Amino acid sequence: MKRSAILVSAVGLLLLFTFYFHAPVAAQKDKQTTQSTPLLTRTTTRHDSRRLGYGGAVTIVGAPAGSITIEGWQRSEVDISAEVELRAPSAPDLDLLAAVETFVVDEDANHIRIIAIGTHDKKFMKRVAKNFPKYLIGLPWKVDYRIKVPAMCDLAIDAGNGPIRLSGVEGSIRINALESAADLSLTGSDVSVIIQKGTVNFTIPARAWHGLRAELKLASGNLNVGLMPGFNGDINAEVLRTGEVKNTFPGLEPRERNSIGPRSVRARAGNGGAMLTFTVGDGTIQIGSVSSKQ
């Protein structure tokens, strides 16, 4: 499974936010009207682990809903713990859903893919369950992941609705989600985040960004940026439509004349450094300080 490349221009950014969805996101649009019958819930727990060498890659394609928590560690191993929650009118219906709604782990040379499969994926259902009962398609289900990955690896996440927590990873990081409360604590490398709606807390627990760039885009919601005292870097922050950029970080100076305004900031912290770009369609960008303990 290969990820699509995304080319974003300033003019087309809001259009992209409105119409761009990965597979788990699009699945939300295709939901059938569910029955009014009270639904039973079944939760199962799975665990898996795979070897992954230094500089490898991990791809996660999430379920339509559920949380994703990822932590970097010093082992050359990917450790996956997950809870799969299914809902259906009866126990036999839950048995049917359990056969198709889950996740698979695929691996090849230094690349591990964790992929949610289920009734939201039309191609998958046509291939493996052509006669699956239609009244079970579109029922709510989710996967909550807790994943540990090597601290130095590339990471790609396609998510639907649910919290995302990421810390302790340096590499090429790509995150796309429909709606999320995202907590990202990162220190460097090449990061790109696109979230349709929600709140993003982006913290850099270091005095400089150790990499090329970080680019975060949020169509609607609040983006909170936390920098350590004495941070060095260049910052571009812009609210495209309604909202404002608020800055409480001391020592943030304009890079150009009149380049700090209520909805746009082009500034430098300390001696400057890697470019950090923050864009919100409608909402607020808050730039402030965090302590070294965070």
C-alpha positions in Angstrom: 0.0 0.0 0.0 1.6 3.3 -1.1 0.7 6.7 0.2 -0.5 9.4 -2.2 1.8 12.5 -2.5 0.2 15.8 -1.6 1.2 19.1 -3.2 -0.3 22.1 -1.3 -0.3 25.7 -2.5 -1.2 28.7 -0.5 -4.3 29.4 -2.7 -5.5 25.8 -2.6 -5.0 25.1 1.1 -8.6 25.6 2.2 -9.9 23.6 -0.8 -7.5 20.8 0.2 -8.7 20.8 3.7 -12.3 20.5 2.5 -11.9 17.8 -0.1 -8.8 15.7 0.8 -9.4 12.5 2.7 -7.5 9.3 3.1 -9.2 5.9 3.2 -10.2 6.0 6.9 -11.5 9.5 6.5 -13.6 8.8 3.4 -15.1 5.9 5.1 -17.0 8.3 7.5 -18.9 9.7 4.5 -20.1 6.2 3.4 -21.8 5.2 6.6 -25.2 3.6 6.2 -28.1 4.5 8.5 -27.8 2.1 11.4 -30.7 0.3 13.1 -32.4 1.8 16.1 -31.9 -1.5 18.0 -29.6 -1.1 21.0 -26.2 -2.3 20.1 -24.0 -4.8 21.9 -20.3 -4.0 22.4 -17.4 -6.5 22.2 -13.8 -5.5 22.9 -10.9 -7.7 22.1 -7.2 -7.1 22.8 -4.4 -7.9 20.4 -0.6 -7.7 20.7 2.1 -8.1 18.1 5.7 -7.2 17.7 8.1 -7.1 14.7 11.8 -6.4 14.2 12.7 -3.1 12.5 16.2 -1.9 11.8 17.7 1.5 12.3 16.2 4.1 9.9 13.2 1.9 9.0 9.7 3.1 8.3 6.3 2.5 9.9 3.0 3.2 8.2 -0.3 3.2 10.1 -3.7 3.3 8.4 -6.2 3.7 11.2 -9.8 2.6 11.6 -12.6 5.1 11.0 -12.4 5.9 14.7 -10.0 5.3 17.6 -6.9 6.6 19.3 -3.3 6.3 18.2 -0.5 6.6 20.8 3.1 6.2 19.5 6.2 6.4 21.6 9.8 6.1 20.5 12.1 3.7 22.3 15.7 2.5 21.9 14.9 -1.0 20.7 15.0 -2.1 17.0 11.4 -3.4 17.4 7.8 -2.3 16.8 5.5 -3.3 19.6 1.8 -3.1 19.0 -1.0 -3.3 21.6 -4.5 -2.7 20.4 -8.1 -2.8 21.5 -10.7 -3.5 18.8 -14.2 -2.4 19.8 -17.1 -3.7 17.7 -20.8 -2.9 18.0 -23.7 -4.8 16.6 -27.4 -5.7 17.4 -26.6 -9.4 18.4 -23.8 -11.8 19.3 -24.0 -13.6 15.9 -23.7 -10.2 14.2 -20.6 -9.4 16.3 -19.1 -12.8 15.2 -19.6 -11.7 11.6 -18.0 -8.3 12.1 -15.1 -9.8 14.0 -14.2 -11.8 10.9 -13.7 -8.6 8.8 -13.1 -5.7 11.2 -9.6 -5.8 12.6 -6.1 -4.8 11.5 -3.3 -6.6 9.8 0.5 -6.2 10.0 2.5 -6.3 6.8 6.2 -6.1 6.5 8.9 -6.1 3.9 12.5 -4.8 3.9 12.7 -2.4 6.8 9.1 -1.2 6.4 6.2 -2.3 8.7 2.6 -1.4 7.8 -0.3 -1.6 10.3 -3.5 -1.4 8.4 -7.1 -1.4 9.6 -9.4 -3.5 7.5 -13.2 -3.6 7.7 -16.6 -2.7 6.4 -15.4 0.9 5.7 -13.1 -0.4 2.9 -15.3 -1.2 -0.1 -12.6 -2.8 -2.2 -11.7 -5.1 0.7 -15.3 -6.1 1.3 -15.9 -6.8 -2.4 -12.8 -9.0 -2.4 -13.4 -11.1 0.7 -17.1 -10.7 1.7 -19.3 -10.0 -1.3 -22.4 -11.2 0.4 -21.9 -9.5 3.8 -25.1 -8.4 5.4 -25.7 -4.8 4.4 -27.3 -3.8 7.7 -24.0 -4.5 9.4 -22.1 -2.1 7.1 -21.6 1.3 8.7 -22.0 0.3 12.3 -19.6 2.1 14.6 -16.3 0.4 15.4 -12.8 1.5 16.5 -9.3 0.5 17.1 -7.2 2.1 19.9 -3.5 1.6 19.3 -0.5 1.8 21.6 2.6 1.4 19.6 6.3 1.7 20.4 8.7 2.3 17.5 12.5 2.8 17.2 13.3 6.4 18.1 15.0 6.9 14.7 12.4 5.9 12.0 10.1 7.3 9.4 6.5 7.4 10.3 3.3 7.9 8.3 -0.2 8.0 9.9 -3.6 8.1 8.2 -6.3 8.5 10.8 -10.0 9.1 11.0 -11.6 10.4 14.3 -9.7 10.1 17.5 -6.8 11.3 19.7 -3.2 11.1 18.4 -0.3 11.2 20.8 3.2 11.1 19.4 6.5 11.5 21.3 10.2 10.6 21.1 10.5 9.9 17.4 12.8 11.6 14.9 12.5 10.9 11.2 10.3 11.8 8.3 6.9 12.1 9.9 3.6 12.5 8.0 0.2 12.7 9.8 -3.2 13.1 8.1 -6.4 12.9 10.1 -10.1 13.9 9.8 -10.7 15.0 13.4 -8.3 14.8 16.4 -7.1 16.1 19.7 -3.4 15.7 18.9 -0.5 15.9 21.3 2.8 16.0 19.5 6.1 16.2 21.4 8.9 16.2 18.9 12.4 17.5 18.7 13.3 17.4 15.0 13.6 16.0 11.5 11.0 16.6 8.7 7.4 16.8 9.9 4.2 17.4 8.0 0.8 17.3 9.7 -2.6 17.9 8.1 -5.7 17.7 10.3 -9.2 18.7 9.3 -10.7 19.6 12.6 -9.7 19.6 16.3 -7.0 20.8 18.7 -3.3 20.3 18.2 -0.7 20.7 21.0 2.7 20.8 19.4 5.6 20.9 21.9 9.3 21.1 21.1 11.2 19.9 24.3 14.6 21.2 22.9 16.2 24.6 22.4 16.2 24.2 18.6 14.5 22.1 15.9 16.9 19.3 14.9 16.0 18.9 11.3 14.8 20.5 8.1 11.4 21.8 9.0 8.0 21.3 10.7 4.8 22.2 8.9 1.4 21.9 10.7 -1.9 22.7 9.0 -5.3 22.7 10.7 -8.5 23.5 8.8 -10.6 24.4 11.8 -9.6 24.5 15.5 -6.9 25.6 17.9 -3.1 25.0 17.4 -1.0 25.5 20.5 2.8 25.7 20.1 5.0 25.3 23.1 8.7 26.3 22.9 11.4 26.1 25.6 12.9 29.2 26.9 15.9 30.2 24.8 14.5 28.4 21.7 16.2 29.2 18.4 14.2 29.0 15.2 12.2 30.8 12.4 8.4 30.8 12.7 5.7 31.5 10.2 2.2 31.4 11.6 -1.0 32.4 9.7 -4.7 32.2 10.2 -6.3 32.2 6.7 -9.9 33.2 7.5 -11.3 33.9 10.9 -9.3 33.9 14.1 -6.0 35.2 15.4 -2.4 34.4 16.2 -1.5 35.0 19.9 2.1 35.1 21.0 3.2 35.0 24.6 6.7 33.7 23.9 9.3 36.2 25.0 12.0 37.2 22.5 10.0 36.5 19.3 11.2 39.3 16.9 9.9 40.1 13.4 12.0 38.9 10.6 10.9 41.7 8.4 9.3 45.1 9.0 5.7 44.8 10.2 5.8 41.0 9.9 4.0 40.4 13.2 0.2 41.1 13.0 -3.0 39.7 14.5 -3.4 37.0 11.9 0.1 36.5 10.5 3.5 36.2 12.1 6.9 35.9 10.4 9.3 36.0 13.3 12.6 34.7 14.6 13.3 33.3 18.0 16.8 33.6 19.3 19.4 33.2 16.6 16.9 31.6 14.2 17.2 28.2 12.6 14.9 25.6 11.0 11.6 26.9 9.6 8.5 26.1 11.6 5.2 26.8 9.7 1.8 26.8 11.3 -1.4 27.4 9.3 -5.0 27.4 10.5 -8.1 28.0 8.3 -10.5 29.1 11.1 -9.3 29.2 14.7 -6.4 30.3 16.8 -2.7 29.8 16.9 -1.2 30.2 20.3 2.6 30.4 20.7 4.0 30.2 24.2 6.6 28.8 26.5 6.9 25.4 28.1 9.1 24.3 30.9 12.1 21.9 30.5 10.1 19.3 32.5 7.4 18.9 29.8 
